């Protein structure tokens, strides 16, 4: 085996053998991996993998942390029952007023403490039931997409720290995905719109006259109305999908689609795992994930295309304003010359 950098003595195999070095081979593999991760497919796969890894991490952190709130509720219930029993043994039926007063105080104390626990997020479910895989996955997705629905939140200090760290690394990754997916979808939609536009112009011009009216290499600008119609169609598709899968009403489905795509993320409203229809089917979870990720890309596509349309309109407006001022200037010069000719 030849050393690194040496050349073979034969003329047919005079190649520098850098591939024999394991370090060079490892560097080449790392370069190829980084180049692939920067592509649209690589970034999309990285986002999906990041969401899945985050879901498993939050399941382990929050699911195994214990049911502190459930234990508090059980203890509060037992204390209330003990107070009522003590009041019954003390006053019995001979002191109805005192018994009623003591029982009312015990129930009022139970109501106040229980309302505080409910405000902290208690809903009667255990930690394992709350942090199932669909819920954890949607929670992870809502963090780095900056939706933050608020229907599921971490209650342990470890979960809160993990959420902060997860968001710090996840948001830049999502921004990269947002930009790449927007560019790809914008190029695809622009090509489709250009083909449809040229076909319609060809039908209007009629065969041979088309080539003389519209050059083949002319750039067609996608109007903003077309982008708005794409968004409306995507929201309508999501409305029908979530109405079927989640059992929501048409209004609630539309409300969820619009707030998710606009990154509003209204609290206590989101794709929960305890839906009425198809909650445990894996395909339902896949459809939710694809709809949200693809929807963010479509929003980025519309931003890109609408920005281009606005730039063209502003450029044309500047040209029109310049022509208007030039026309005014020429008219003023003509009037001035005519006035001078009359005076002469």
TAPESUL-V270853 format. One record per pair of residues at least 4 apart in sequence whose ideal C-beta (glycine too) atoms are under 7 Angstrom apart, sorted by the first residue. I is the first residue (numbers start at 1). J is the second residue. Records with the same first field share a line. If there is no record, write none. Layout:
BEGIN
I=J, J
END
This chain:
BEGIN
1=20
2=6, 8, 17
4=17, 18, 20, 21
5=16
7=14, 16
8=13, 14, 15
10=14
18=24
19=24, 25
21=25
22=26
23=27
24=28
25=29
26=30
27=31
28=32
29=33
30=34
31=35
32=36
33=37
34=38
36=42
37=42, 43, 46
38=42
39=43
40=44, 180, 181, 184
41=45
42=46
43=47, 176, 177, 180
44=48, 177
45=49
46=50, 173
47=51, 173, 174, 177, 293
48=52
49=53
50=54, 170, 173
51=55, 137, 140, 141
52=56, 137
53=57
54=58, 140, 166
55=59, 133, 136, 137, 140
56=60
57=61, 162
58=62, 131, 136, 139, 140, 159, 162
59=63, 131, 133, 136
60=64
61=65, 156, 158, 159, 162
62=127, 131, 154, 155, 156, 159
63=127, 128, 131
65=127, 156
66=127
67=71, 126, 127
68=72
69=73, 117, 120, 122
70=74, 126
71=75
72=76, 117
73=77, 114, 117, 122
74=78
75=79
76=80, 110, 113, 114
77=81
78=82
79=83
80=84, 106, 107, 110
81=85
82=86
83=87, 106
84=88, 103, 106
85=89
86=90
87=91, 99, 102, 103, 106
88=92, 99
91=95, 98, 99
95=99
96=100
97=101
98=102
99=103
100=104
101=105
102=106
103=107
104=108
105=109
106=110
107=111
108=112
109=113
110=114
111=115
112=116
113=117
114=118
115=119
116=120
117=122
118=122
121=153, 155
125=129, 130
126=130
127=131
130=135, 152
131=135, 136
132=136, 273
133=137
134=138, 273, 285
135=139, 152, 273
136=140
137=141, 285
138=142, 270, 271
139=143, 152
141=145, 289, 292
142=147, 148, 149, 265
143=163, 166, 167, 170
144=167, 170, 171, 173, 174
145=174, 292, 296
146=171, 263
147=260, 263, 265
148=265
149=265, 267, 269, 270
150=265, 267, 268
151=267, 268, 269, 270, 272
154=159, 160, 163
155=159
157=161
158=162
159=163
160=164
161=165
162=166
163=167
164=168
165=169
166=170
167=171
169=173
170=174
171=175
172=176
173=177
174=178
175=179
176=180
177=181
178=182, 296, 300
179=183, 300
180=184
181=185, 297, 300
182=186, 297, 300, 301, 303, 304
183=187, 304
184=188
185=189, 297, 298, 301
186=190, 301, 304, 305
187=191
188=192
189=193, 222, 301, 305
190=194, 222, 305
191=195
192=196
193=197, 220, 222, 226
194=198, 220
195=199
196=200
197=201, 220
198=202, 214
199=203
200=204
201=205, 210, 213, 214
202=210
205=209, 210, 213
209=213
210=214
214=218
221=308, 309, 312
222=226, 227, 305, 309
223=309
224=228, 306, 309
225=229
226=230
227=231, 302, 305, 306
228=232
229=233
230=234, 298, 302
231=235, 302
232=236
233=237
234=238, 295, 298
235=239, 254, 257, 258
236=240
237=241
238=242, 253, 257, 291
239=243, 250, 253, 254, 257
240=244
241=245, 287, 291
242=246, 248, 253, 256
243=248, 250, 253
244=277
245=277, 278, 284, 287
246=271, 275, 277
247=275, 276, 277
248=252, 253
249=253
250=254
251=255
252=256
253=257
254=258
255=259
256=260, 269
257=261
258=262
259=264, 265, 266
260=292, 295
261=295, 299
271=288
273=279
274=279
275=279
278=284
279=284
282=286
283=287
284=288
285=289
286=290
287=291
288=292
289=293
290=294
291=295
292=296
293=297
294=298
295=299
296=300
297=301
298=302
299=303
300=304
301=305
302=306
303=307
304=308
305=309
306=310
307=311
308=312
309=313
310=314
311=315
312=316
313=317
314=318
315=319
316=320
317=321
318=322
319=323
320=324
321=325
322=326
323=327
324=328
325=329
326=330
327=331
328=332
329=333
330=334
331=335
332=336
333=337
334=338
335=339
336=340
337=341
338=342
339=343
340=344
END
